[in-house]
């Protein structure tokens, strides 16, 4: 028979997560944290890593994260500025 007791940190975390504020914040997690995972799996086709070994997997994951972040930067910052410049009236 095995009996496990939670540490003080786990008890403190569970108590914090029982508050309405924490529950409301946790509900937002799906939109914020899960979207990049979905995008990487779907658009980059990354269902499995193409390398072996923790070090290599970490490097591959880092490259995926950097690629995702650059795409988001282009979409949110660079592309709107480019479109504004392209749509601006030409001075005669």
C-alpha positions as CSV (number, residue, x, y, z in Angstrom):
1,X,0.0,0.0,0.0
2,X,1.3,3.4,-0.9
3,X,0.1,6.7,0.6
4,X,1.2,10.0,-0.8
5,X,0.7,13.3,0.8
6,X,1.0,16.6,-1.0
7,X,3.8,18.9,-0.2
8,X,3.1,22.3,1.3
9,X,3.7,23.9,-2.1
10,X,1.2,21.7,-3.8
11,X,-1.4,22.4,-1.1
12,X,-0.8,26.2,-1.5
13,X,-1.2,26.0,-5.3
14,X,-4.4,24.0,-5.0
15,X,-5.8,26.5,-2.5
16,X,-4.9,29.4,-4.9
17,X,-6.5,27.6,-7.8
18,X,-9.8,27.3,-5.9
19,X,-10.3,31.1,-6.0
20,X,-12.6,32.6,-8.6
21,X,-9.8,34.9,-9.8
22,X,-7.5,32.0,-10.5
23,X,-10.3,30.0,-12.2
24,X,-11.1,33.0,-14.5
25,X,-7.4,33.4,-15.4
26,X,-7.0,29.7,-16.1
27,X,-10.0,29.8,-18.5
28,X,-8.0,32.2,-20.7
29,X,-5.2,29.6,-21.0
30,X,-6.7,27.8,-24.0
31,X,-6.7,30.9,-26.2
32,X,-3.2,32.0,-25.1
33,X,-1.2,28.9,-24.6
34,X,-2.8,26.2,-26.8
35,X,-3.0,28.2,-30.0
36,X,0.8,28.1,-30.7
37,X,0.8,24.3,-30.1
38,X,-2.0,23.8,-32.5
39,X,-0.4,26.0,-35.1
40,X,3.0,24.3,-34.9
41,X,1.3,20.9,-35.1
42,X,-1.0,21.8,-38.0
43,X,0.8,24.3,-40.2
44,X,4.4,23.0,-39.6
45,X,3.3,19.4,-39.7
46,X,5.1,18.7,-36.4
47,X,3.5,15.7,-34.9
48,X,6.8,14.1,-34.1
49,X,10.4,15.3,-33.8
50,X,12.7,14.4,-36.6
51,X,15.7,13.9,-34.3
52,X,16.7,11.8,-31.3
53,X,18.1,12.9,-28.0
54,X,16.9,15.6,-25.6
55,X,19.4,18.2,-26.7
56,X,18.5,17.9,-30.3
57,X,14.8,17.8,-29.6
58,X,15.1,21.0,-27.5
59,X,17.0,22.7,-30.4
60,X,14.3,21.6,-32.9
61,X,11.5,22.9,-30.5
62,X,13.4,26.2,-30.2
63,X,13.6,26.6,-33.9
64,X,9.8,26.0,-34.2
65,X,9.1,28.5,-31.5
66,X,11.4,31.1,-33.1
67,X,9.7,30.5,-36.5
68,X,6.2,30.9,-35.0
69,X,7.2,34.1,-33.2
70,X,8.7,35.6,-36.3
71,X,5.6,34.8,-38.3
72,X,3.5,36.4,-35.6
73,X,5.7,39.5,-35.6
74,X,5.4,39.8,-39.3
75,X,1.6,39.4,-39.1
76,X,1.1,41.9,-36.3
77,X,3.8,44.5,-36.8
78,X,5.5,44.5,-40.2
79,X,2.7,43.5,-42.6
80,X,0.2,46.3,-41.5
81,X,2.9,48.9,-41.9
82,X,3.7,47.6,-45.4
83,X,0.1,47.6,-46.3
84,X,-0.3,51.2,-45.0
85,X,2.6,52.3,-47.2
86,X,1.2,50.5,-50.2
87,X,-2.3,52.0,-49.8
88,X,-1.1,55.5,-49.2
89,X,-1.9,58.0,-51.9
90,X,0.9,58.8,-54.2
91,X,1.9,62.5,-54.2
92,X,1.9,64.1,-57.7
